[in-house]
Amino acid sequence: MDLQLKDKTALVTGTSAGIGLGIAKALAGEGVRLAITARRRDKLEALAQEIAATGGIKPAIIECDLMREEAPATITAAALEALGHVDILVNNAGGSRAFKLHTPEPQWMEALTLNFIRQRQIADLLIDQMIARQWGRIINITGKSEPDGINGAFCAKAAMHSWAKGLSREVGKHGITVNCIPPGRIHSEQILRNYTPEYRQWQAEHEIPMARYGEPQDIADLVCFLASPRAGYITGTLIPVDGGLRRYQF
């Protein structure tokens, strides 16, 4: 299937490793011109070189810490300067850690900023130029909706889902879709750091119907489809990619 993505442009955040890196490589493989951003410039340089070496267009590199107050303006300005316009925004950057019952306010603000506020701000800065072109895609890599404890990221991701649904209602008439993808257990630096090989094997065998952890490519394949003109009638959705791990019905 031709996804009709050749020469489209995309800004992908959190591309230094894991899911974001996989998404960037997959979009580049479809002929998309990219701006990639993360904190670790060496990782971004390596990704850009790999994309160019495999026949893709070398991405523009934007080294930036998303927690900086000026990050949304810095990232979007650099992306627009490099690409001319941004057709596709993939909000992938984020991070999660468990909270105690009484967690200090700065940690709550950090979680909300990293996992919702910055994504909303970046989208807000890019939406008008999408409206002007009457075409756009906003794809948010989010998180699960079954909190098993207090976690600032869970709360932020829930806000992301609500915001994305509301935004989709506002911008659909302009040819812009807004969707969320909550990943399941996808191999990444964070997964390898947080879970032992023994636990990963046990969970794959006992809790995941597909009997394996996912790979970044599993997320990237859906991102490419949702980013394409072929997915123009899919918006306001929440589509888990988790091998059947989660038990909710909608």
Residue pairs with C-beta under 8 A, 6 or more apart in sequence:
1 230
3 30
3 224
3 225
3 227
3 228
3 229
3 230
4 228
4 229
4 230
5 27
5 30
5 31
5 32
5 224
5 227
5 228
5 229
6 30
6 31
6 32
7 31
7 32
7 33
8 31
8 32
8 33
8 87
8 88
8 227
9 32
9 33
9 34
9 35
9 83
9 84
9 85
9 86
9 87
9 88
10 27
10 32
10 33
10 34
10 35
10 86
10 87
10 88
10 89
10 90
10 227
11 34
11 35
11 37
11 75
11 76
11 79
11 83
11 86
11 88
11 89
11 90
11 122
11 126
12 20
12 23
12 24
12 27
12 34
12 35
12 36
12 37
12 90
12 92
13 20
13 37
13 38
13 66
13 75
13 90
13 91
13 92
13 93
13 119
13 122
14 20
14 37
14 38
14 66
14 92
14 93
14 94
14 141
15 21
15 23
15 24
15 36
15 37
15 38
15 44
15 47
15 92
16 38
16 39
16 40
16 43
16 44
16 47
17 43
17 188
17 189
18 186
18 187
18 188
18 189
18 190
18 216
19 92
19 141
19 183
19 186
19 188
19 216
19 219
19 220
20 36
20 38
20 90
20 92
20 93
20 141
21 43
21 47
21 216
22 215
22 216
22 217
22 219
22 220
23 90
23 92
23 141
23 216
23 219
23 220
23 223
24 34
24 36
24 47
24 51
24 59
25 47
25 50
25 51
25 56
25 220
26 217
26 220
26 221
26 223
26 224
27 34
27 88
27 90
27 220
27 223
27 224
27 227
28 34
28 51
28 54
28 56
28 57
28 59
29 54
29 56
30 224
30 228
31 56
31 57
32 88
32 227
33 57
33 59
33 83
34 51
34 57
34 59
34 60
35 59
35 60
35 61
35 62
35 78
35 79
35 82
35 83
35 86
36 44
36 47
36 48
36 59
36 60
36 61
36 62
37 44
37 61
37 62
37 63
37 64
37 75
37 78
37 79
37 93
38 44
38 63
38 64
38 93
39 63
39 64
39 65
39 66
40 63
41 61
41 63
44 61
44 62
44 63
45 61
47 59
48 58
48 59
48 61
49 58
51 57
51 58
51 59
52 58
60 78
60 79
60 82
60 83
62 74
62 75
62 78
62 79
62 82
64 71
64 74
64 75
64 78
65 71
66 75
66 93
66 114
66 118
67 110
67 113
67 114
67 118
68 74
71 118
72 118
72 121
72 122
72 124
72 125
73 125
75 122
76 86
76 122
76 125
76 126
79 86
79 126
80 86
80 126
80 129
85 129
85 133
86 126
86 129
86 130
86 136
87 130
87 133
87 135
87 136
87 137
88 136
88 137
88 138
88 139
88 227
89 122
89 123
89 126
89 136
89 137
89 138
89 139
90 139
90 140
90 141
90 223
90 227
91 119
91 122
91 123
91 138
91 139
91 140
91 141
91 160
92 141
93 114
93 118
93 119
94 114
94 115
94 119
94 141
94 142
94 143
94 153
94 156
94 157
95 114
95 115
95 153
95 190
96 111
96 115
96 143
96 151
96 153
96 154
96 190
97 111
97 151
97 152
97 153
98 149
98 150
98 151
99 107
99 108
99 111
99 149
99 150
99 151
99 152
100 150
101 150
103 150
103 152
107 152
108 152
110 152
111 151
111 152
111 153
111 155
111 156
112 152
112 155
112 156
112 159
114 153
114 156
115 143
115 152
115 153
115 156
115 157
115 160
116 156
116 157
116 159
116 160
116 163
117 156
119 140
119 160
120 160
120 163
123 138
123 167
126 136
127 136
127 138
127 171
127 176
130 136
130 171
130 174
130 176
131 171
131 174
131 176
134 174
134 175
135 174
135 175
135 176
136 171
136 174
136 175
136 176
136 177
137 176
137 177
137 226
137 227
137 231
138 164
138 167
138 176
138 177
138 178
138 179
139 178
139 179
139 180
139 181
139 223
139 226
139 227
140 160
140 164
140 178
140 179
140 180
140 181
141 180
141 181
141 182
141 183
141 219
142 157
142 160
142 161
142 180
142 181
142 182
142 238
143 153
143 154
143 157
143 182
143 183
144 154
144 157
144 182
144 184
144 240
144 242
144 246
145 157
145 158
145 161
145 182
145 238
145 246
145 248
146 246
146 247
146 248
147 154
157 182
160 180
161 180
161 238
164 178
164 179
164 180
164 236
165 178
165 236
165 238
167 178
168 177
168 178
168 179
168 235
168 236
169 236
171 178
172 235
172 236
175 232
176 235
177 226
177 231
177 232
177 234
177 235
178 235
178 236
179 226
179 234
179 235
179 236
179 237
179 238
179 239
180 237
180 238
180 239
181 219
181 222
181 223
181 226
181 238
181 239
181 240
181 241
182 238
182 239
182 240
182 241
182 242
182 246
183 214
183 219
183 240
183 241
183 242
184 208
184 214
184 240
184 241
184 242
184 243
184 245
184 246
185 191
185 200
185 203
185 204
185 208
185 213
185 214
185 242
185 243
185 245
186 213
186 214
186 215
186 216
186 218
186 219
186 241
187 213
187 214
187 215
187 216
188 216
191 200
191 213
195 203
200 213
203 213
204 211
204 212
204 213
205 211
207 245
208 242
208 243
208 244
208 245
209 243
209 244
209 245
210 243
210 244
211 243
212 243
213 243
214 241
214 242
214 243
218 241
219 241
222 239
222 241
225 231
226 234
226 239
240 246
